[in-house]
Amino acid sequence: QQYARAQLVLAYLRAVRADALGSDNQRYDWLIAVPELRDLPPTAGEILLTLPESSWSRVQLNFLDLLDQLMRQEEIRGDTLGEVRSRVPSLVGLGLARDEALAVETLVTRFVVPNVVYDEAATEAARVEARDAAGQAFRNLQAGEIFIRQGSVITDLDVEALEALRLSSQS
């Protein structure tokens, strides 16, 4: 979905870049009308709008490639999003000019979003299914039966039996 959204925004940016009738301020306003770019600094907006066509083509390709790579290969959660975004500058291709790299970084950091979401209902359903599949464990003890011998290692089940029989001396 993010890749498709990025392609739509790039088409919009191409149209804004091609509009020779709008002033620089108008074109910047059109850029920040895109929700992902609403916090775009004016300097980054100027770079996006004034890159030569050959540079803009490299920016588009690198942006889409890096976005696709991150969204497919990384498990991005809400709590790891900042860490992933902070790594973006180191992932931008070294073959790009400074302005091109900054443009790619600007776009990728704004389009990378969590791709792993906690689903409480599905998690609870999986817990219930696992609990039901495991079944219940019962331990029958007979009166007078010795179930713990002196010197033996006491297991969690032994402790549970002692507590159930109120024979535990926890302090």
C-alpha positions in Angstrom: 0.0 0.0 0.0 2.8 2.4 0.8 4.5 1.6 -2.5 1.3 2.4 -4.4 0.8 5.5 -2.3 4.4 6.6 -3.1 3.8 6.1 -6.8 0.7 8.3 -6.7 2.6 11.0 -4.7 5.5 10.9 -7.2 3.0 11.4 -10.1 1.6 14.4 -8.2 5.1 15.8 -7.6 5.9 15.4 -11.3 2.9 17.5 -12.1 3.8 20.1 -9.5 7.4 20.2 -10.8 6.1 20.7 -14.3 3.8 23.5 -13.5 5.6 26.6 -14.8 2.7 29.0 -14.0 2.8 28.5 -10.2 5.1 30.6 -8.0 7.7 29.0 -5.9 5.5 29.6 -2.8 2.4 28.1 -4.5 4.3 25.1 -5.6 5.7 24.6 -2.0 2.2 24.9 -0.7 1.1 22.2 -3.1 3.9 20.0 -1.9 2.9 20.3 1.8 -0.7 19.6 0.9 0.3 15.9 0.6 -0.2 14.5 4.1 3.2 12.7 4.2 4.9 16.0 3.3 3.0 18.4 5.5 6.1 18.9 7.7 8.5 19.3 4.8 11.1 22.0 5.5 11.2 24.7 2.8 14.8 23.8 2.0 13.8 20.1 1.3 10.8 21.4 -0.7 13.1 23.6 -2.8 15.4 20.6 -3.5 12.4 18.5 -4.6 11.1 21.2 -6.9 14.4 22.4 -8.5 16.4 19.2 -9.1 17.2 18.8 -12.8 15.2 16.1 -14.6 18.0 13.6 -14.7 18.5 13.9 -10.9 14.8 13.7 -10.3 14.6 10.5 -12.2 17.4 9.0 -10.0 15.6 10.2 -6.9 12.4 8.6 -7.9 14.0 5.2 -8.7 16.1 5.2 -5.5 13.2 6.3 -3.4 10.9 3.5 -4.7 13.7 0.9 -4.4 14.6 1.8 -0.8 11.0 2.1 0.3 10.2 -1.3 -1.2 13.3 -2.8 0.4 12.4 -1.5 3.9 8.7 -2.3 3.8 9.4 -5.9 2.5 12.4 -6.9 4.5 12.0 -5.1 7.8 9.5 -5.8 10.5 8.5 -2.3 11.4 6.5 -1.8 14.6 5.3 1.4 16.0 8.0 1.3 18.7 10.8 0.6 16.1 9.7 3.1 13.5 12.0 5.8 14.8 15.0 3.5 14.7 14.2 2.4 11.1 13.8 6.0 10.0 17.1 7.0 11.7 18.9 4.3 9.6 17.5 5.6 6.3 20.5 8.0 5.6 22.9 5.2 5.8 20.8 3.1 3.3 20.7 5.8 0.6 22.9 4.9 -2.4 26.4 6.3 -2.4 26.2 7.1 -6.1 23.8 9.9 -5.6 24.7 13.6 -5.4 24.2 15.3 -2.0 20.9 16.9 -3.0 19.6 13.7 -4.6 20.5 11.7 -1.4 18.8 14.3 0.7 15.6 14.1 -1.5 15.6 10.3 -1.3 16.1 10.4 2.5 13.3 13.0 2.9 10.8 11.0 0.9 11.6 7.6 2.4 11.5 8.7 6.0 8.0 10.1 5.4 6.7 7.0 3.7 8.0 4.3 5.9 5.3 3.2 8.3 4.7 0.3 10.6 4.1 -2.9 8.7 3.5 -5.2 11.7 0.5 -4.4 13.9 -0.6 -6.0 17.2 -4.0 -7.6 16.7 -5.4 -8.1 20.1 -8.4 -10.2 19.0 -6.2 -12.6 16.9 -3.7 -12.9 19.7 -6.4 -13.8 22.2 -7.9 -16.3 19.8 -4.5 -17.9 19.3 -4.0 -18.1 23.1 -7.4 -19.8 23.6 -6.7 -22.2 20.8 -3.3 -23.1 22.3 -4.7 -23.5 25.8 -7.5 -25.8 24.5 -5.0 -27.8 22.4 -2.8 -28.3 25.5 -5.6 -29.6 27.6 -5.6 -29.7 31.3 -3.0 -31.5 33.4 -4.2 -33.4 36.5 -2.2 -35.2 39.1 -4.0 -37.6 41.3 -2.5 -38.2 44.7 -3.6 -41.0 47.0 -3.7 -40.8 50.8 -0.4 -41.9 52.2 1.4 -41.7 48.8 4.9 -40.4 48.9 5.4 -38.1 45.9 8.5 -36.3 47.1 11.5 -38.2 48.4 14.2 -36.8 50.6 17.1 -35.5 48.6 15.2 -35.3 45.3 14.9 -32.2 43.2 11.5 -30.6 43.6 9.8 -29.7 40.3 7.2 -26.9 39.7 4.5 -29.6 39.7 5.7 -30.8 43.1 5.5 -27.3 44.5 2.0 -26.9 43.0 0.9 -30.1 44.7 2.4 -29.0 48.0 0.6 -25.6 47.7 -2.7 -27.4 46.8 -2.4 -29.6 49.9 -1.4 -26.6 52.0 1.8 -28.3 52.9 4.0 -25.5 51.6 6.0 -23.4 54.0 6.6 -20.3 52.0 8.0 -17.4 54.0 
